[in-house]
Amino acid sequence: MSRQTRDWPIMPQQINAILISQLRQLRARSRYLRMNDPYASSFAGMKTRNIVGHMGVTMQAKVKQQRGDKLNEKLNKELEQAWTTWCLPKYCSVKKDMGFAAMQQFLQAQTPTDGEFFVQRVVDKANPFGMSLRIVDPDQLDAGYNSQIPLPNGNIIVMGVELDPELAPVAYHFFKPNLFYGASQPRERIRVPASDVIHYFVPWFVNQIRGIPEMAPSAYRLNMVSGYEDAEAQAARLGATKAGFFYNEKGETEYTGEKDKLDQNSFIDEVEPGQFDILPTGWKMQTYDPQHPNAAYAVFMKTALRAVSAGFGVDYPTLANDLESVNLSSMRGGMMETRDGYRIGQQNFIQHFICRVFSWWLEAVDLKGAVTLGKVTRDVVEESIVWTPRRWGYIDPMKDVQADILANDNGLGTLTNSLAEKGMDFEETIDQIAYQQQYIKAKGVKLGADLKGDSAGNGVVEEDDGETASSGQQDGGNKSGAKGGS
């Protein structure tokens, strides 16, 4: 160990021991940054927009008939309609204040500041679907509530989470909600079984019990950058006022001229545009003109925010809204790397939150009789659901579309995968194309290449020509569909 590395820890510390003493401070500082720092707020918005999107994770039922490979259209339609209705605010939320898509957006925005979220299942007999959801503030699970001595049932409690001998969650000991609680006020705890709670977080270490705020690695640096930016703004504001000082070269402390009407209290402290005035004899003025922001301001901010972006796991140009020196190639590289991170977040979110909620919902509607499953088991239904998260548009549309066509034509890809990357479903797209072609044929309209092939050049459509064109379009659509399904 050298003098330069003396403050660098060399003794590993168990992650839960660190969180017991620091989790609440980390969460408080991260929440403060989100409310007061534009870059922290931007990061939370990026997570919401890119992992969940404006529609949330969408559901499509693909349950097959018990015999053969054909889809059970009746059951699938019933499931999709019931799920869509339940996602409305009046059924989904206990408070009836947000739908399921809005709830997903809200929860994703919490992970940068809290590192975790809690959602509780509430059985509601008055609800036509039998259940709704309650969001629980992570502050209601006391990180200081720990039991070193096992409970009578052999379980232990770590940061409010009751664990069995295998460290699997058994229950959560939440405080009762209190909007005006203070540090000195006693608070009552409620034990909620783990089967009724979704505790979502991405673990960083083995046996980690609570989530770490995603802002933690960059929070200190971001707070320092925020302070520096405020100081530069204050200095620039002072510089813009063109302040100054009066001084006397002879060292006199007051004006003593008998005939001059000016006295010590006559110094000019307010001016107007175009004003010229007279100072007392022997006194001069020294201006105060700080040059801020200085020349290194932009370079420093860019360097600091690049490090912050790396800690957040997002690309710098988007976080800082700085496209000044970005070209298409560099933007593509940064966005593709960031989107890979978003895809990981989407997969975790779907597996550990969306699927759990759907399992609860399916059990509730089955018992309530809101959906008729018949002989199909819940497990079969859950395994037959396709969840589609938000997808992104092309970065360079022409080149990206050409690459998709080339890959599909040479057997290196499928239309199904190309559409999935855009968040579109193959079957639904083909159905829409078929409907579109039938509607165009019925109206006798030519579009696209068919207009260019009209020898008259006037856009007038004859009946026979319209049928031929429609037939050609129909064949082209079928060929495309066959190729995509291969």
N, C-alpha and C positions, 0 to 999 in steps of 0.2 A: 504494500500500500504506500503510495506517495502522497505528498502534500496536496497535489492536484486532484487526487481521487479520494481524499479523506471523507468527503460528504457523500460518497457513493455507497449505498448499502451493500453489504456483503453477506448478511445473514438473511436467508429467505424467511418470509413471514406468511402464514396461512392466510389465504384470501378472505375467509370469513372473519378472521380476527381484525383485518384491516377495515372491512366493511362495518363491523360492529361499532367501531370508533369514528369512522369517517363518512359513512354513507349519507347521513342526514346533511352534513356540511356540503358534500359533493352535489347533492340534489338541490339544496338551497342556492348554491352559487350558479349552478347550471340554469335553474329557473330564473334567477336574476338576469343572467346574460340574455336569455331568450326574450325577456320583457324589455331590456334596455339596450341591447346591441343589435344592429341591423344584420350583421353577418350570422350571428347565432339564430336570429329569427329566420333568415334566409335558409339556413341549414334545415331547420324543422320543416319549412315549407317544401324544400326539395325532397325530403323523405316522404312527405304526404303525397306530393304530386306524382312521384315516380314509382313508389311501391304500391300505392292504392289507386291513385288517379281519381278522376271526377265521378266515375261510375262505381268504384269499388271493385272487388273481386266478383266476377259474375259466375252464375251457376248454370250448368246444362246437364240434364238427366239423360243418360244413355243406357238405361236398363233394357236388357234384352228379354225376349220371350223365353219361356222355360224350354221350349224346343226350337232348335234352329238358331240362326244368327240374326234374325230380324229383330228390330227394336220394338219394344212394347210402347207404342205411340200413345195409347190411352193413359197408362200410368205415368209416362214421362211428362206428358202435358199437364196432368193433374199435379204432379210434384212441382213442376216449374211455376205453375200458376199460384199454388199455395205458398211456395217460398217467396215469390215476388210480393204477394200480399202481406205476408208476415214481416217483410223488410220495411214496411211503412212505420213511421214513428209511433203511431198509436198502438201497435202490436209489439214492436221490437223492444222498445225501451220502457223500463219501469216508470221513468219520469215523462215519457211520451214527448221528449224534446228533440230526438234525432232518430233518423232511419238508420238502417244497417250500414249503408254506404257512408253516411256522415260519421257513424260510430267508428268505422274502420279508419277514416281520415283523422279523427280526433285521437285515437289510440296510437297511430303511427307517429303523430306529432309529439307524443309524450316520451317516446323512447330516447330522443336526444337529451332531454332534461332529466328524466327519471330512470332510464335504463330498463324499465319494466312497466307492465301494467297488469291490473287485476280486473277480471270480469266475473260477476257472480250470476249463476242461474237462479231465477226466481219462479217458482211454480205458481201460476196464476189461474185459478179456476174460472175467473170471469173472462179471461182471454180466450177467444175462440180457438187459438192454437195451443193453449195450455201452458205457455211459458213466455217470459220476457227476460231481458238482461239488465243488470245493474253494474255500472262502472264504479270501482272502488279506488279511492285515492291511495297511492302507495304510502302516504304519511300515516294512514290508518293502521298500517302494519308496523308496529314499533320495533326498530332495529335494536333497541336496548333490552328487549324482552327475551331473556335467555335462561335456560335451566341446565346447569352443569350436572345436576343429579337427575338420573332418569325418572320419569313419571311412573306411577304404579303400573301402567300398561307397558312399560319398557321403552316408551318413546322419549325423545328429547326435544327441546324447543330451541331453535337458533333464529334470532332476529324475527321472532313472532311466528315462525313456521314450525309446526310440529312434524317431526320426522320419525319414521320407524327405524329399526336397527340397520336397514339397508340404505338409509338416508333418502328414502322416497317420501314425498309429502303426504301426510295423513290429514292434516287440518291446518287452518289459518286462524290466528287469534287476532281479529281486527278490533280496533277501537270502534265504539259507536260513533257515527258521524256527528261532528259538532263544528258548526261554521265559525264559532267565536272562541275556540279553545285557546287557553294560554298555557305557559309552561308550568304554572303552579296549580292549575285546575286538575282535579282527579278525573280520570276517564275510565269508563267501564269497557271491558273487552267482551267480544262475542266469538265463540268458537264455531267456525264454519267448515264442514267437511271438504276435503280436497276434491271430492267428486263433483262438488257444486261450484268450483272455482277454477278459472283459467289464469294461471300465473305465467305470463309470457315474458321471457328475457332470453338473450343470447349469451350463454356462459363463455367466459374468457379462460377460466381455470377449472381444473377437476374439483368436484364436490362443492362448487360455488352455489350458494343458497339464494342470494338476491342479485338483482341486476345492477350493473355499473352504468351510470349515465354516459351516453355516447360522446358527450362533449368533454368528458373528463381529461383525455390526453391533451386537448388544445385549450382548455378553459383558462389556465393561468396565462398562457401566451396571448389569448384573445383579450383577456382583461387588461393586460399591459398595453396591447395595441390600442384598445379603446381609450385608455388613459392618455397615451401619447397623442392620439388624434384630437382629444379634447384640449390638451395643452397647446397643440399647434393652432387649433381654432381660436383659443383665447388669445394667443400671442398675435395671430393675424388680426383679430378684432382690435387689440390694443394698438397695433401698428397702423390700422386704418384711421384711428382717431387722431394721429399726429400730435401726441401730447408733448410737453416740454417742461423745462425748469427755468426759473429765474436765478441768476447768480450775480454777485458783485465782485469785480476783479480786485478792488481795494480791500476786500475782506470786511467791509462794513456790514453790520447786521440790520441796519434800518436806514431809511432815507431821511436826511437832515436839512435839505435845502429850505430856506425861509421864504423865498419868493415864489418858488414853484408850487402851484396849487396841488400837484400830485403828492400823495403821501404813501406810507407803507401799505395801506389798504386799497391803493389804486391800481394794483397789478391787474393785467388783463387775463381773465380766466374763461371768457366766452367770446367767440368770434363769429362773424357772419361772412358770407362770400363777398370778396372785394373790399374787406375792411382793412384799413391801415391805421395804426395808432402810435402813441408816443410812450416810451418807457421812462421811468424816473431816471434822472441823471446818474450815471455810474453803474447802472444795472443792465445786464444783457440776458438773452434767452438762449438756453441750450435745449435743442429738440431731442425728443425721445422717439426713435423711429425703428422698432425691431423689424427685421426682415424675415417675416414668416408668412407662409410656410417656406422653409429653406429648400435649396436645390435637391437635397437628398431625401425629401419627404416622400415623393412618389416611389422611388426605388426601395426605400425602407418598407413602406406599406405593402408593396408588391411582394417583397421577400418574406415578410412576416405572414401575410395572408396565404402564401403558398404553403408554408409550414402548417398553418391552421387547417387548410384544405386537406393536406395529407393526413392529419390527425382525424379529420371528419370522414375521410374515405371518399371524397368527392373531387371533381375537377375544379381547379382554381378559377378559370374564366367564368363558369356559371355561378359559383359562390360569390365571387367579388363583382360580378356583372362587368367584367373587363374583357372586351373583345378587341382591344386596341391593336395588339400585335399577333392576333390569331389568324392562321390561314386554315383552309379546309382540311389539310392533312393533319395538322396538330390538333385541330378541334375534334376530328374523327377519333384519333388515338385516345385523347382524354375522355371523350364521351363514351367510347366503347368500354374502356376500363371501368368507368363509373357505373355504366349500365350492368356490367357483370356483377358488381356489388349489389345493385338493386335486385337483380334476378335471384341472388342468394337470399336477400331479405324477403322477397316475394314467396319463395319456396318455404322458408321457415314460417312465415306468417300464415300461409295456407295450411301447412301441416299441423301447426301447434295452436292455431286460433280458429280459422275458418272451419276446418274439419271437425273440431271439438264442438263448436256451436251447432253445426249441422247435425251432428250425432245427438245432441240434446234435443234439437228441434224435431228430428225424426221420431225419437222416442215419445215426445210429447204429443205430436199430431197422430201418431199411431194409437196411443192410449185414448186420446180424445176423440178419435174417429174422424178427424178433419181430412185425412187422406186414407184411401182404401188400398192397402198393399196386397191384399189377397194372400196368395201362397208365397209371395216374394218376401224373403227375410230382410231385416234391416241391414245386416252385413252386406248382402248382395247390393242393396240400393246404395249404401255408402261407397262401395267399391266401384260403382257404375257412374258416379258423379264426376263430371269434368269441370274443374275450376279454371277460369281464365283471368289472369291478372292484367293489369294495364300493360300495353305494349307501346312501342315508340315508332314514329315515322322514320322514313329514310333520311340519312344525313345528306347524301348526294343522290336525289331520287333517280335521275336518268341512269347513272352507272349502277346503282343498287338494283334497279328493276332489270336491267340488262343482265346483271350477274345472276339473278334469280331465274330468268328465262333460260340462260345458257346452262345452268346447273340442272334445271328440271328437264330440259331437252336431252341432256346427255346422261340421264339416270343418276346424277349426283345429288338430287334433291327431289322433293315432291311438292305439288301445289298445296297439299295439306299443311306441310311444314311452313311453307312460305306465308300462307294465310295466318297460321298460328302465331308467327312472329309479329304480325300486325294486330293480333288480338281478335282475329276473325275465325269463324268456324267454317270448315269446308262444306258440310252439308247445307248449312244455311245460305252460304254464298251461292252454291249451285242452284238451290231453290229460287233464290232471288234472280239469278241470271235467266232461268227458265221462265219465270213469271214476266220478266222484262221483255224477253224475246216474243212471248205470246202476245203481250200488250202492244208491242211495236207492230207486229204482224196484223193485229186486229185494227190498228189505226192507220195502216198503210203508210208508215213513215220510214224514211231512209236516214241512217246515221253514219257518220265516220266514213269508212272506205267506200260504202255503197253510194254516197253522194258524189265522190270523185269519179266513180265509174259510170255516172249518168251522162250519156253522150249528148243529150240535149242541153245539159249544163244549167237548166233552169229550176231544178229541184222538184219538178212535177213528177209524181209517181203514178205509173200505170199499174193496174191490178195484177197483171201477170208478172210484171217485173218485181212488184212488191213481194209476191209469193216466192219468186225465185230467190230474191235477196234474203228473205226470211228463212227459207230453207237452207241457204248457205250458212247463214248465221247459226241456225240450229245445229247443223252438222259440226260447225267449228266449235260450238259450245260443248257438244257431246265429246268431241275429241279431246278438248282441254280437260273436261271432267274425267275422262278415262285415263288420261296421262297423270292427272293429279292423284287419282286413286291407286295408281300402280305402286 
